[in-house]
Amino acid sequence: MLYFKTAGESHGKCLIAIVEGFPAGILIDEAIVNRELRRRQGGLGRGGRMQIEEDRVEILSGVRKNITIGSPICFMIKNSDYKIDELPAVTRPRPGHADLAGVMKYNQKDARNILERASARETAARVAVGAVLKVLLFQFGIDVFGYVRGIGGINSDKFIKDMEVAKKNREQSRSYCIDHDIEGKIIEKIKQTAEKGDSLGGVIEVIAYGVPVGLGNHTQWDLRLDARLAGALMSVQAIKGVELGLGFGVADKFGSEVHDEIFYDEAKQDKSLTGGFKRTTNNAGGIEGGISNGEPIVVRAYMKPIPTLKKPLRSVDLLSKEPFTATYERSDVCAVPAASVVCEAMVTFEIARAFLEKFGGDSLDEVKRNYEGYLSNMNIATNFT
Ligand code: EPS
């Protein structure tokens, strides 16, 4: 089974990720991973830390001559800002961070022992994992694309029509939006927010194209693909809500306005991933009954503003119990663009996990055989690579 774990503290020696269940026979190299790590480090709203770090991966195991060999893949990303033992104690917990609940749970007097691991620095390790899983999915024509729909209430009303255009627009955007019309307003809002010592959240959308019918399962609560995607995205630091397709909007509408009617196109039965069945809407976001239905999977994550504020909120000292303002050292004003890269990695992981559950094998060739067999049973041509 495909799985990964991460280890490492924000100002510790390094971050580590170990991926298990990755098939043998796939070409990966550090450059592919580094490209994604650079993307995560970039984007508007980042603070001083990103000037210090230049995230680069070292692949320590599971790969020989750039080809995966089926054994666990271990990634290491060194922290340039390695100083965990010299850093002062934190005794004034930040509202919204793990500080207070963490010290109480772990019986600590210093919130540093909590925040170092709770920090979103950990997400660099997740992005390394996502980078190689993207290579795997790409072998099967699956492409996962994450971008920013809005920051601080400045939201785009444009949706993706052409993936290549969207990719180009995102690459040219410092906010990782696909809508250049809102970029100027976002830049201005981040600037004003930084001046006020405050922080901003936003909305991220991730779309997975080329996902076949049949990933996930209706038979058990924890096998449902929508539940798994929601859990994966909620695990990303600062994400407070997740929706699929029409999402929260479904609650206010009639059933006839929500459900995607089914049509059949005989000419497409041998070519489309849906075997000729088709929809003219995708309000379900590509998942019905916990199973992918062949339409693009569309999921959105809502990120809260970062809890570390230059103009801190009221808090209480853990030791003296006196009122104080929360600790501030340095922070990002907005990490929504960076989080969009992390959300893309997490969606990639869940789709790859469900894909390998269904078609899994120890080698790429075996997975390909399984997938081709499944598609040919649905009369779909297997020219996906
Ligand atoms: C973070 C606090 C900041 C962010 C960090 C997440 O780090 P520092 O405390 O060193 O200033 O920059 O994000 C990263 C380091 C990163 O790589 O994304 C936090 O408290 O969550």
Residues whose N, C-alpha, C, O or C-beta is under 5 A from the ligand:
A	BS01	EPS	R49 A118 S119 A120 R121 R330 S331 D332
